[in-house]
Amino acid sequence: MAILLAYFSVVLIWATTPLAIQWSSDSLSFIAAALLRMAFALALGLLINASLRRKLFSIPNVWQTYAAGAIGVFPNMPVVYWSAQYIPSGLIAVIFAMSPFVTGLMTMILLKQNPFSARRLFALLMALSGLVIIFYHQLQLSAHAVYGIFGILLSCLLFSFSSVLVKKVNLQTDAFNQMLGSLLFSLPGLLISWWLLDGHVPVLVSTKSWVAIGYLAVLGSLLGITLFFYVLANMTPTAVSMITFMTPILALLLGAGLAHESLSWQLWVGATLVIVALLVYLDFSLSVFLLKALQRPAWRADQLQQHKSTFHKFK
C-alpha cells in the first residue's frame, strides 16, 4: 500500500510540475529558476539529513548511483525549463508521456532485456502519429514551438536513460539519500550553466516566481524525487514510466483552468492517441497492478478483529 500511495503521489506532483515550472520563470531566466529550485531542495534535504545524523556516503561506490540519478536533474531539468518557454505546460506533459517507449529502448540497450513486441511496436507508431498531429498544429501556431517539442523529447531520453542506469548500477540505498546524492552531483553542472547562460544575480523576484520555486523545491524535488526513487527501487523502469501516461490529461486541465491555456481539438486528438497508444503498449498493466495492490490490503480481516479485541479490552 505504501508503494501505491507513493506512486499516485508522484502522479499528482508531476501533473502540477509543468505549470509550476512556467510560473517559476515569471521574473527569472529559465536556468536561474532551475538552479534556485534544486539548490533550495538540496539545502533543505542536507539540513534534514544532518539533523537525523544520516550519512550520505555510507555505502561503497554509492557515488555511482548518485551520478546516474543526477542525469535526470542535470542536464535534464535545464532542458525542461528551456523548453517550457515555447510550449504550454499541458503539452509538456503530453510529449513527456513518450517516456515508456524510450525507457523500453534504454532497457533493451542497457539491461539487455527486450520489452518490445508486435503490439508494442504498433503502439509506438500510434503514439508517434499523435505527436505528429500535436507537432503540426503547434508549428502552425508558433515556429518556436518546435524548439519546445524537441526539447521535451530530449528530456524523455535523458530521464529514461537516468532511470534505467540507476537500476543497472543497482546499489541499494534509500530513496532520500538517492535524491540528495543526485541533487548534489547535479549542482556543479547547474551552477556552470547558470554562469554561462545568465550570470546575473536576480534583484527583483516576483511573488509568483518565489511561490512556484518553493513549491517545486519542497514538493517537486524534495518529496517528488524521493518518492520517485522509492517507487523505482520497488518496481521495474517500464512500470515506473507508466506514471507519465497518467499525468497529461490532468496537466492539460490545470493549464487550461489556472493559466488559461487554449486546448484545441488537434491537441486533444493527439493527446488521446498518445494515451491510447500507451495503454496498448502497457497492455493495461496499470489496472492489473491496482487490482493486485487492492487484493493485498494493509489490514487483513483477522488482524482487524484482533485489534478490535485489544481495543475493547483496554476500554
N, C-alpha and C positions, 0 to 999 in steps of 0.2 A: 504493500500500500504506500510505503514511503517513496518508492521509485515512481509509482503512478502519480503521486502528488507533485513530486519534483518535475516529472515530465510535463504535466499540464501547466505548472508554474512557468516553465521555460517558454511554453507556447504563448502564454499571456504576455510575458515580458517581451518576447521577440516581436509580437504583434504591435506593441507600442513603440518599439525602438526606432523604426524608420522615421516616424513623425517627430520623436524627441531629438533625433539627430539633426533634422532640418531646423528645429527650433533653437537648438544649441548654437547654430551658426548665424543666429539673428544679428548679432553685433560682433562676431568673431570670424576670423578666417577658418576654413574647414580644418586645417591642421592644428590650429590653436585650440579649437573646440575638442578635437580628438585627444590632444595632449593633456589638456586640463582634466578631462573625464578620467583618463587612465591614471594620471598622477594622483588625483584625489582618491580614487579607488584603492590604489596601491598604498598610499599613506595611511588610510583608514584600516586597511587589511593588516599592514605591518604592526600598527598600534594594537589591534585585537590580538594578533599572534604574540606580541611581546607581553601583553597583559596576562595571557594564558600560559606563558613560558613554553611556547611550542617552537621546535626547531624546524627551519625551512630546508636544511640540507642534512637531515639525519640518515638518509638512505644513500648508499654508494652509487655514484654516477646518476643521481636523480636529476642533475642538470640536463641530461639528455631529453627527458620527458618535458621539462620546463621549456627547453629550446623548441621542441616540437609543437607544444601548445602555443608558444609565442608567435608562431607564424599566423595563427588565427587572429592575433591582435595587431602585429606589425609584420608585413606590410598590409594586411587585410583591412584593418579599420580605416587608415587614411584613404584607401581606395573607395570604401563605402562612403565616407564623408565627402570626398571629392565628387563622387557620382551623384550624391543627394542634391547637389546644386542644380542638376539638369533635368531630373525626372521627379514626378510625385512620389510621396512616401509609399502609397499603396502599390505602385508599380515596382518599387524596390523589392517588396515582399513577394510579389508575383514572380519576378525573374529569379529571385533567390530560391524559389521553390524548385528550381532545377538541380539543387544540391544532391538529392538522392541519386540522380543519374551520374553526376560527376563523382560522387562517393563510390558508386559501383565500379566506375572506371579505375579510381585510385585503389580500391580494394583488390582489383584484378592485377594491378601493376605492383603494388607494394606487398600485399599479403598473399599473392599468388592464388587467389580464390576467384572463380568466375561466377559472378552473381547474375549474369545476363542469360536470357533465353529468348526464343522467338517472340513470346508475349511481351517481354520487357523491351525488345528492340522495336516492336510495334508501338509500345507506349512512348518510347523515346521520340519516334517520328511524329506522334500526335502532339507531344509537348513542344517539339520544335515548330510545328505548324502554328500552335498557339502563340509562341514567341514571335513568329513572323508576322502574324496579324497585329500583335501589340507593337512590334517594332515599326511596321509600315505606317500605322496610324500615328505613332509618336513622332516619326520622322516627318510626316506631313505637318504636324503641329509646330515642331521646332527642330531645326537642323542640329542643334546642340544636344537633343535628346539621345542621339546615337552615342555620345560620349558616356552618358549615364548608363545606358543599356550595356555597352561593352564593359564598363567599369564594374557593374554588379555581376556580370558573367565571370569576369576575372576574380571577383571576390568569392564566387561559388567555388572556383578552382582552388583558391588559397585555403578557404575554410575546409573543404573536403580533404585536401592534402594534409592539413594540420591534424584533423580528426583521425584519419587513418594512420598517420605517422605516430600519434600518441599510442594507439592500440598496438602498433608494430613494436615500439620501444618496450611497452608492456612492463613498466616499473610500477609496482604497487605503492602509490602514495595517495593520501587522502585528497578529496576534491578541493578543499580550501587551500591547501598548500600548492596544489596544481594550479589553481587560479592565481595565487600570489606569485609563484615562480614564473608563470607565463607573462604576467604583467611586468615583473622585474626584468626579465630578459628582453622584453619588447621596448622598454623605456628608452634605452640609448638610441634606437632607431627612430623613435618618435621625436626625441629631442633634436637629433641631427636634421630630420625632415623639417621640423618647425624652423630651425635656424636657417636652412637653405631656402625654404619656400615662403617664409614670413619674416621671422627675426625681430618682430616688433612686440614689445610688451604691451598688452591692451590697457588703455587708461580708463575708458568708459565701457562697461559691460552692462547690457540691458538685463532687467529682471527676468525676462523671458529666457535669455541665454543661461543665466545662473540657475534658474529652476530646472531647466532641461539638463544641464550638466550635472546638477546634484542628483536628479532622478536617474540619469544614466550611470553615474558613478556608483551609487548605492544599490539600486535595483538592477540596472542593466549590466554592470560589471561585477561588483562585489557579490551580489546574490545570484544574478543570472548566470555568470560564467561558472561560479561554484556549482550550482545545480546542474549545469550542462555537463561538467566533468564528472559529477556524481552519476548522472544518467549514463554517460559514455562508458564509465567503468563497469556498469552493470548490464549493458546492452550492446548489441553489435552496432558498428558505424552506420549501416544501412537503416536499422531500426531507429537510431537517433535522428538520422536525416529526415525521417518522416515528419518531424516537428515542422519543417519548412513548408509542408503542403497544408498544414492546418492554419497557418498564420495569414495567408494572402487576403482572404475574404474579410477577416476581422480588421486587418490593416487598411484595406480599401474603405471600409465603413468608417473607421476612425479618421482617415484622411479626409473623407467627404464631410463628416459631421463636425470635426474640430478645425480643420484647415481649409474647408470649402473647396477641396479639390474636385475637379469635374470627373465624372465617371461615364465615359462614352460607351455606346453599345459594343464598339470594337474591342475596348478594353475588357468588358465583361465576357465577350465571346472568347477572346484569347486566354483570359484567366480561367474560364471554365474548362477549356481544352487542356490547359496545363494541369489543373487539379484532377480532372478525369483521367488523364494520362498517368498521373502519379498513383491514383487508386488502382489502375490496371497494372502498373509496374510493381506495386507492392502487394498485389493480389489480396487487397482488403485485409492485410495482416494486422493493421491497427485494430480492427474490430476483434480479431482473434486475441490480440494482446489484451484488450479491455475485458473480454469475456473471461480469459484466464485469471486476470487480476481480480475480477469480481467474484470468481469462484474460490479465491483464497482470502477471505476477509480476515482482518486483523483479530477479530474476536469470534471464535467458534462458539456454538451454542453451549457446549459443555463448560467452556471457560466462563461464559457469561453467567450461567447458572451458579457456578462455583463462587464468583464474585458477589452475586446477589445473596447467596447464603452467608457469606462473610459479612456483608453489609448489615443484614438483619440480626446477626449475632451481636455485633457491636452496638446496634441500635437499641 
